[in-house]
Structures are given as C-alpha cells and as structure tokens.
Amino acid sequence: MWHLVFVSLHAALATVALVAGVLGLRHPRLLPVHLWSIIGMSLALPFSVVAGWAGFTAVTRPIFVALVVLSCFMVIQAFRANRASRSDAHWRIVVNCLGFNIIGLTTGFLAVAVLRMGAGPAVVILVAVGVPVVGHFCVRWLRNRVVPRTKRAATAPAAGDPITRR
C-alpha cells in the first residue's frame, strides 16, 4: 500500500514538474513551481523504492537506485535554472537545465507507459535512448534559435533612445 501512495505522489509531482518546466521556458515565474515539484518528486521516489524493494527483481533494483540518483541531479538542475532565470545573460543555462529535466521527465513517463502496455525490453530501450537523443536536438535547436533572440532583445536600444532617433 505504501508503495502505491509514494508512487502516486511521485507521479503527480513529476507531472506538475513537467508542465511547469515546459511553461517555465516561456514564463520564468513558474520556475519555482518546477523547482519545488522536482524536490517533492525526488523526495517521494526513494520512499517508493524502499516500500517496493521486496517486489523488485535483481535487474530492476539497480535501475531504481540509479533513478534516485538521477532525481537528485534533476533537483540540482532545477536550482540552477531557477537561479539563472533571474538574469537574461544566463538564459542559456535555464534552457539547458530545464531541457535536461524535461527530457528526463518525458523519458520516464513514456518508459512507464511502454512498460505498462506490456512492450518488450527492446521497445523500452528504444524509448529510453530515443527520447533523450531527440530531446537533446530539440534543446539544442531551442538554445540556438531562441537564446540569441533574447540576447538581441535585451541589448537592443530602447525606442526612445537617442541613438535610434534620426
């Protein structure tokens, strides 16, 4: 029973973190929501692993331990994104950190969905490798396309600036 409670809490907070992370790319004021939901998700995960440990196989136990470690790294990334969002000069860090977390959360949701559908290990591996690869290219595109525009907008002279008046 406790395993289900902690897994449900973990999944609910991961959903909030994913939505807040995606929206946080456009609305930085949502980054604290992303941060706190990542923290909550990461705190619920080890409790769910401990509660379900007896039911795990020798193969899945190290995977769940690795996921706990990954969730700790996601907390660090959320802290970095939240702190860097306070400065336009560091928006590239925000995109990288949020991108990492969004990719990790998306991979987790899709891997669980594929497992629940009864797909074989090959499909799970394809999702676990394919989503981060595609996500990496999406974050790279976003970073290279959006960040330079943000910098240009931040450094462009104001409309009433004497330099732009002629």
Accessible surface in RSA format (square Angstrom, percent):
REM  Atomic radii and reference values for relative SASA: ProtOr
REM  Chains: A
REM  Algorithm: Lee & Richards
REM  Probe-radius: 1.40
REM  Slices: 20
REM RES _ NUM      All-atoms   Total-Side   Main-Chain    Non-polar    All polar
REM                ABS   REL    ABS   REL    ABS   REL    ABS   REL    ABS   REL
RES MET A   1   168.50  87.3 117.74  77.9  50.76 120.9  87.92  74.8  80.58 106.8
RES TRP A   2   152.71  61.3 151.09  73.1   1.62   3.8 125.86  67.1  26.84  43.6
RES HIS A   3    65.15  35.6  64.21  44.6   0.94   2.4  44.82  46.2  20.33  23.7
RES LEU A   4   122.17  68.0 120.84  86.5   1.33   3.3 121.51  85.3   0.66   1.8
RES VAL A   5    65.74  43.3  60.05  54.4   5.69  13.7  64.13  55.7   1.60   4.4
RES PHE A   6    46.41  23.2  46.41  28.7   0.00   0.0  46.41  28.1   0.00   0.0
RES VAL A   7    47.16  31.0  47.04  42.6   0.12   0.3  47.16  41.0   0.00   0.0
RES SER A   8    58.05  49.1  48.69  65.0   9.36  21.6  37.87  80.6  20.18  28.3
RES LEU A   9    85.85  47.8  81.31  58.2   4.54  11.4  85.15  59.8   0.70   1.9
RES HIS A  10    40.01  21.9  40.01  27.8   0.00   0.0  19.35  19.9  20.65  24.0
RES ALA A  11    41.44  38.1  39.63  61.2   1.80   4.1  41.44  58.4   0.00   0.0
RES ALA A  12    57.20  52.6  47.33  73.0   9.87  22.4  55.67  78.4   1.53   4.1
RES LEU A  13    44.24  24.6  44.24  31.7   0.00   0.0  44.24  31.1   0.00   0.0
RES ALA A  14     5.71   5.3   5.71   8.8   0.00   0.0   5.71   8.0   0.00   0.0
RES THR A  15    66.15  47.0  66.15  67.1   0.00   0.0  53.41  71.7  12.74  19.3
RES VAL A  16    68.30  44.9  64.50  58.4   3.80   9.2  67.90  59.0   0.40   1.1
RES ALA A  17     0.00   0.0   0.00   0.0   0.00   0.0   0.00   0.0   0.00   0.0
RES LEU A  18    37.50  20.9  37.50  26.8   0.00   0.0  37.50  26.3   0.00   0.0
RES VAL A  19    79.37  52.2  76.04  68.8   3.32   8.0  79.37  69.0   0.00   0.0
RES ALA A  20     5.45   5.0   3.17   4.9   2.28   5.2   5.26   7.4   0.19   0.5
RES GLY A  21     0.00   0.0   0.00   N/A   0.00   0.0   0.00   0.0   0.00   0.0
RES VAL A  22    72.87  48.0  68.86  62.3   4.01   9.7  68.86  59.8   4.01  10.9
RES LEU A  23    81.79  45.5  81.41  58.2   0.38   0.9  81.79  57.4   0.00   0.0
RES GLY A  24     0.00   0.0   0.00   N/A   0.00   0.0   0.00   0.0   0.00   0.0
RES LEU A  25    45.92  25.6  32.52  23.3  13.39  33.7  32.52  22.8  13.39  36.0
RES ARG A  26   195.02  81.9 172.75  88.1  22.28  53.0  48.87  66.8 146.15  88.6
RES HIS A  27    69.94  38.2  69.27  48.1   0.67   1.7  41.23  42.5  28.71  33.4
RES PRO A  28    56.10  40.9  52.00  47.4   4.10  14.9  52.25  43.1   3.85  23.9
RES ARG A  29   180.52  75.8 154.10  78.6  26.42  62.9  77.07 105.3 103.46  62.7
RES LEU A  30    49.41  27.5  49.41  35.4   0.00   0.0  49.41  34.7   0.00   0.0
RES LEU A  31     1.70   0.9   0.96   0.7   0.74   1.9   0.96   0.7   0.74   2.0
RES PRO A  32    56.13  40.9  55.82  50.9   0.30   1.1  56.13  46.3   0.00   0.0
RES VAL A  33    68.70  45.2  62.97  57.0   5.73  13.8  67.96  59.0   0.74   2.0
RES HIS A  34     1.03   0.6   1.03   0.7   0.00   0.0   1.03   1.1   0.00   0.0
RES LEU A  35     6.44   3.6   6.44   4.6   0.00   0.0   6.44   4.5   0.00   0.0
RES TRP A  36   161.43  64.8 154.64  74.9   6.79  15.9 136.31  72.7  25.12  40.8
RES SER A  37     6.07   5.1   2.98   4.0   3.09   7.1   5.19  11.0   0.89   1.2
RES ILE A  38     0.00   0.0   0.00   0.0   0.00   0.0   0.00   0.0   0.00   0.0
RES ILE A  39    30.10  17.1  29.71  22.1   0.39   0.9  29.95  21.6   0.15   0.4
RES GLY A  40    18.07  22.3   0.00   N/A  18.07  22.3  16.54  45.4   1.53   3.4
RES MET A  41     5.57   2.9   5.57   3.7   0.00   0.0   3.87   3.3   1.70   2.3
RES SER A  42    11.06   9.3   6.39   8.5   4.67  10.8   6.44  13.7   4.62   6.5
RES LEU A  43   112.16  62.5 111.62  79.9   0.54   1.4 111.93  78.6   0.23   0.6
RES ALA A  44     3.45   3.2   0.35   0.5   3.11   7.1   3.13   4.4   0.33   0.9
RES LEU A  45    14.92   8.3  14.92  10.7   0.00   0.0  14.92  10.5   0.00   0.0
RES PRO A  46    45.86  33.4  44.45  40.5   1.41   5.1  45.82  37.8   0.05   0.3
RES PHE A  47   115.55  57.8 114.20  70.7   1.35   3.5 114.46  69.4   1.09   3.1
RES SER A  48     3.78   3.2   3.78   5.0   0.00   0.0   0.00   0.0   3.78   5.3
RES VAL A  49     9.12   6.0   8.92   8.1   0.20   0.5   9.12   7.9   0.00   0.0
RES VAL A  50   114.55  75.4 102.56  92.8  11.99  28.9 103.50  89.9  11.05  30.0
RES ALA A  51    44.62  41.0   7.39  11.4  37.23  84.7  17.67  24.9  26.95  71.4
RES GLY A  52    10.55  13.0   0.00   N/A  10.55  13.0   9.75  26.8   0.80   1.8
RES TRP A  53    92.89  37.3  92.89  45.0   0.00   0.0  76.32  40.7  16.57  26.9
RES ALA A  54    99.51  91.5  68.58 105.8  30.92  70.3  73.12 103.0  26.39  69.9
RES GLY A  55    69.88  86.2   0.00   N/A  69.88  86.2  38.49 105.6  31.39  70.3
RES PHE A  56    33.41  16.7  21.95  13.6  11.46  29.8  23.92  14.5   9.49  27.2
RES THR A  57    80.84  57.5  73.75  74.8   7.09  16.9  77.99 104.8   2.85   4.3
RES ALA A  58    87.79  80.7  66.33 102.4  21.46  48.8  70.01  98.6  17.78  47.1
RES VAL A  59   111.51  73.4 103.98  94.1   7.53  18.1 108.99  94.7   2.52   6.8
RES THR A  60    45.39  32.3  45.39  46.0   0.00   0.0  44.66  60.0   0.73   1.1
RES ARG A  61    75.30  31.6  75.30  38.4   0.00   0.0  13.06  17.8  62.24  37.7
RES PRO A  62    80.17  58.4  69.75  63.6  10.41  37.8  75.81  62.6   4.36  27.1
RES ILE A  63    92.09  52.4  89.38  66.6   2.71   6.5  92.03  66.3   0.07   0.2
RES PHE A  64    57.33  28.7  57.33  35.5   0.00   0.0  57.33  34.8   0.00   0.0
RES VAL A  65    73.69  48.5  72.75  65.9   0.95   2.3  73.65  64.0   0.05   0.1
RES ALA A  66    57.39  52.8  48.65  75.1   8.74  19.9  53.89  75.9   3.49   9.3
RES LEU A  67    72.06  40.1  70.37  50.3   1.69   4.3  70.37  49.4   1.69   4.6
RES VAL A  68    31.20  20.5  31.20  28.2   0.00   0.0  31.20  27.1   0.00   0.0
RES VAL A  69    97.27  64.0  95.59  86.5   1.68   4.0  96.59  83.9   0.69   1.9
RES LEU A  70    63.84  35.6  59.92  42.9   3.92   9.9  63.57  44.6   0.27   0.7
RES SER A  71     2.41   2.0   2.15   2.9   0.27   0.6   2.33   5.0   0.08   0.1
RES CYS A  72    70.39  53.2  67.02  74.7   3.37   7.9  25.96  65.8  44.43  47.9
RES PHE A  73    91.94  46.0  90.46  56.0   1.48   3.8  91.30  55.4   0.65   1.8
RES MET A  74     7.07   3.7   7.07   4.7   0.00   0.0   0.33   0.3   6.74   8.9
RES VAL A  75    26.21  17.2  26.21  23.7   0.00   0.0  26.21  22.8   0.00   0.0
RES ILE A  76    92.03  52.4  91.21  68.0   0.82   2.0  92.03  66.3   0.00   0.0
RES GLN A  77    14.45   8.1  14.45  10.6   0.00   0.0   0.00   0.0  14.45  11.0
RES ALA A  78     1.10   1.0   0.00   0.0   1.10   2.5   0.00   0.0   1.10   2.9
RES PHE A  79   101.15  50.6  99.74  61.8   1.41   3.7  99.83  60.5   1.32   3.8
RES ARG A  80    89.81  37.7  89.08  45.4   0.73   1.7  19.72  27.0  70.09  42.5
RES ALA A  81     0.60   0.6   0.60   0.9   0.00   0.0   0.60   0.8   0.00   0.0
RES ASN A  82    17.97  12.4  17.58  17.0   0.39   0.9   0.54   1.3  17.43  16.8
RES ARG A  83   157.44  66.1 151.06  77.0   6.38  15.2  59.51  81.3  97.93  59.4
RES ALA A  84     9.44   8.7   4.77   7.4   4.67  10.6   9.44  13.3   0.00   0.0
RES SER A  85    25.07  21.2   7.72  10.3  17.35  40.0   0.13   0.3  24.95  35.0
RES ARG A  86   177.75  74.6 137.28  70.0  40.47  96.4  72.21  98.7 105.54  64.0
RES SER A  87    40.64  34.3  34.58  46.2   6.06  13.9  27.75  59.1  12.88  18.0
RES ASP A  88    89.58  62.7  80.13  79.8   9.45  22.3  14.92  35.1  74.66  74.5
RES ALA A  89    74.76  68.7  50.21  77.5  24.55  55.8  56.92  80.2  17.84  47.3
RES HIS A  90    84.32  46.1  82.91  57.6   1.41   3.6  52.00  53.6  32.33  37.6
RES TRP A  91    23.70   9.5  23.24  11.3   0.46   1.1  17.75   9.5   5.95   9.6
RES ARG A  92    94.45  39.7  94.19  48.0   0.26   0.6  36.44  49.8  58.01  35.2
RES ILE A  93    57.99  33.0  57.28  42.7   0.71   1.7  57.99  41.8   0.00   0.0
RES VAL A  94     0.00   0.0   0.00   0.0   0.00   0.0   0.00   0.0   0.00   0.0
RES VAL A  95     1.60   1.1   1.46   1.3   0.14   0.3   1.46   1.3   0.14   0.4
RES ASN A  96    57.25  39.5  51.37  49.6   5.88  14.2  21.78  52.4  35.47  34.3
RES CYS A  97     0.82   0.6   0.68   0.8   0.14   0.3   0.14   0.4   0.68   0.7
RES LEU A  98     0.07   0.0   0.07   0.1   0.00   0.0   0.07   0.1   0.00   0.0
RES GLY A  99     2.95   3.6   0.00   N/A   2.95   3.6   2.95   8.1   0.00   0.0
RES PHE A 100    69.64  34.8  63.82  39.5   5.82  15.2  67.30  40.8   2.34   6.7
RES ASN A 101     0.13   0.1   0.13   0.1   0.00   0.0   0.00   0.0   0.13   0.1
RES ILE A 102    26.99  15.4  26.99  20.1   0.00   0.0  26.99  19.4   0.00   0.0
RES ILE A 103    29.42  16.7  28.04  20.9   1.38   3.3  29.42  21.2   0.00   0.0
RES GLY A 104    19.92  24.6   0.00   N/A  19.92  24.6  11.63  31.9   8.29  18.6
RES LEU A 105    10.39   5.8   6.70   4.8   3.69   9.3   9.38   6.6   1.01   2.7
RES THR A 106    41.81  29.7  41.39  42.0   0.41   1.0  35.58  47.8   6.23   9.4
RES THR A 107    19.90  14.2  19.90  20.2   0.00   0.0  19.87  26.7   0.03   0.0
RES GLY A 108    33.74  41.6   0.00   N/A  33.74  41.6  33.43  91.7   0.32   0.7
RES PHE A 109    68.77  34.4  62.49  38.7   6.28  16.3  63.29  38.4   5.48  15.7
RES LEU A 110    78.97  44.0  78.97  56.5   0.00   0.0  78.97  55.5   0.00   0.0
RES ALA A 111    17.11  15.7  17.11  26.4   0.00   0.0  17.11  24.1   0.00   0.0
RES VAL A 112    77.31  50.9  77.20  69.9   0.11   0.3  77.31  67.2   0.00   0.0
RES ALA A 113    45.40  41.7  38.59  59.5   6.82  15.5  44.97  63.3   0.43   1.1
RES VAL A 114    15.60  10.3  15.60  14.1   0.00   0.0  15.60  13.6   0.00   0.0
RES LEU A 115   106.15  59.1  91.11  65.2  15.03  37.8  91.61  64.3  14.54  39.1
RES ARG A 116   194.55  81.7 158.27  80.7  36.28  86.4  58.37  79.8 136.18  82.5
RES MET A 117   151.01  78.2 111.14  73.6  39.87  94.9  85.79  72.9  65.22  86.4
RES GLY A 118    64.38  79.4   0.00   N/A  64.38  79.4  33.53  92.0  30.85  69.1
RES ALA A 119    31.73  29.2   9.24  14.3  22.50  51.2  21.02  29.6  10.71  28.4
RES GLY A 120    34.04  42.0   0.00   N/A  34.04  42.0  25.64  70.4   8.40  18.8
RES PRO A 121   106.35  77.5 100.50  91.6   5.85  21.3 105.64  87.2   0.71   4.4
RES ALA A 122    78.31  72.0  65.58 101.2  12.73  28.9  71.66 100.9   6.65  17.6
RES VAL A 123    64.93  42.7  64.18  58.1   0.75   1.8  64.93  56.4   0.00   0.0
RES VAL A 124    27.69  18.2  27.69  25.1   0.00   0.0  27.69  24.1   0.00   0.0
RES ILE A 125   107.35  61.1 107.00  79.7   0.34   0.8 107.35  77.3   0.00   0.0
RES LEU A 126   125.37  69.8 121.09  86.6   4.28  10.8 124.61  87.5   0.77   2.1
RES VAL A 127    23.54  15.5  20.36  18.4   3.19   7.7  23.54  20.5   0.00   0.0
RES ALA A 128    45.69  42.0  35.19  54.3  10.49  23.9  35.19  49.6  10.49  27.8
RES VAL A 129    87.85  57.8  84.40  76.4   3.45   8.3  87.51  76.0   0.34   0.9
RES GLY A 130    24.11  29.7   0.00   N/A  24.11  29.7  24.05  66.0   0.06   0.1
RES VAL A 131    29.09  19.1  25.27  22.9   3.81   9.2  28.11  24.4   0.98   2.7
RES PRO A 132    44.92  32.7  41.71  38.0   3.20  11.6  42.08  34.7   2.84  17.7
RES VAL A 133    76.54  50.4  73.09  66.2   3.46   8.3  76.47  66.4   0.07   0.2
RES VAL A 134    96.51  63.5  93.81  84.9   2.70   6.5  96.22  83.6   0.29   0.8
RES GLY A 135    11.25  13.9   0.00   N/A  11.25  13.9  10.99  30.2   0.25   0.6
RES HIS A 136    92.88  50.8  90.79  63.1   2.09   5.3  58.30  60.1  34.57  40.2
RES PHE A 137   113.82  56.9 109.59  67.9   4.23  11.0 109.92  66.6   3.90  11.2
RES CYS A 138    72.78  55.1  67.26  75.0   5.51  13.0  27.11  68.7  45.67  49.2
RES VAL A 139    22.89  15.1  22.22  20.1   0.68   1.6  22.89  19.9   0.00   0.0
RES ARG A 140   111.46  46.8 111.29  56.7   0.18   0.4  14.39  19.7  97.08  58.8
RES TRP A 141   148.63  59.6 141.92  68.7   6.71  15.8 129.01  68.8  19.62  31.8
RES LEU A 142    40.42  22.5  40.42  28.9   0.00   0.0  40.42  28.4   0.00   0.0
RES ARG A 143    44.52  18.7  44.52  22.7   0.00   0.0   2.22   3.0  42.30  25.6
RES ASN A 144    76.38  52.7  63.55  61.4  12.83  30.9  26.83  64.6  49.54  47.9
RES ARG A 145   117.51  49.3 107.01  54.6  10.50  25.0  18.87  25.8  98.64  59.8
RES VAL A 146    49.85  32.8  49.80  45.1   0.05   0.1  49.85  43.3   0.00   0.0
RES VAL A 147     0.77   0.5   0.77   0.7   0.00   0.0   0.77   0.7   0.00   0.0
RES PRO A 148    47.05  34.3  43.52  39.7   3.53  12.8  46.26  38.2   0.79   4.9
RES ARG A 149   120.44  50.6 116.61  59.4   3.83   9.1  39.75  54.3  80.70  48.9
RES THR A 150    39.80  28.3  34.19  34.7   5.61  13.4  29.13  39.1  10.67  16.1
RES LYS A 151    95.42  46.5  92.92  57.0   2.50   5.9  53.52  48.2  41.90  44.6
RES ARG A 152   150.83  63.3 147.44  75.2   3.39   8.1  72.86  99.6  77.97  47.3
RES ALA A 153    77.80  71.5  51.17  79.0  26.63  60.6  59.52  83.8  18.27  48.4
RES ALA A 154    59.62  54.8  18.93  29.2  40.68  92.5  30.59  43.1  29.03  76.9
RES THR A 155   111.68  79.4  82.02  83.2  29.66  70.7  73.12  98.2  38.56  58.3
RES ALA A 156    59.64  54.8  38.99  60.2  20.65  47.0  44.06  62.0  15.58  41.3
RES PRO A 157    72.30  52.7  47.74  43.5  24.56  89.3  57.91  47.8  14.40  89.5
RES ALA A 158    70.82  65.1  55.82  86.1  15.00  34.1  66.53  93.7   4.28  11.3
RES ALA A 159    99.57  91.5  69.07 106.6  30.50  69.4  78.67 110.8  20.90  55.4
RES GLY A 160    53.07  65.4   0.00   N/A  53.07  65.4  36.62 100.5  16.45  36.9
RES ASP A 161    38.23  26.8  34.48  34.3   3.75   8.9   5.24  12.3  33.00  32.9
RES PRO A 162    95.03  69.3  80.89  73.7  14.14  51.4  82.38  68.0  12.65  78.6
RES ILE A 163   131.12  74.6 118.20  88.1  12.92  31.1 125.53  90.4   5.59  15.2
RES THR A 164    62.12  44.2  35.65  36.1  26.47  63.1  40.90  54.9  21.22  32.1
RES ARG A 165   154.08  64.7 136.36  69.5  17.72  42.2  64.30  87.9  89.78  54.4
RES ARG A 166   259.39 108.9 174.16  88.8  85.23 202.9 104.39 142.7 155.00  93.9
END  Absolute sums over single chains surface
CHAIN  1 A    10360.4       8936.2       1424.3       7599.8       2760.6
END  Absolute sums over all chains
TOTAL         10360.4       8936.2       1424.3       7599.8       2760.6
